[in-house]
Amino acid sequence: MATIAVSDAEFDAQVLQSDKPVLVDFWAEWCGPCKMIGPALEEISDELGEQITIAKINIDDHPDTPSKFGVRSIPTMILFKNGEAVETKVGAAPKAALKEWLEGRL
């Protein structure tokens, strides 16, 4: 299961109303560390797709949602469960570290 792109308009329906946990990656095209973790998040999405949805929101194209959740630097990943932000991770990390972090919170 690949990552999904979400917009400000779709955020409530695709993230907050999801029946399973959603990891949202706040990123931008110009962000090197964001591009580094992109492939790792795709792989994690394939591996853990039954348990979690991984979504990406481009902060340049959709600035309202990052502002609402206090995103000040990217990459920032926020884990949502039952419509609530429950955990935040800022900065790039290797795939193994990201997967371990996620698995410990599912």
Order of alpha helices (4+ residues) and beta strands (2+ residues): beta-beta-alpha-beta-alpha-beta-beta-alpha
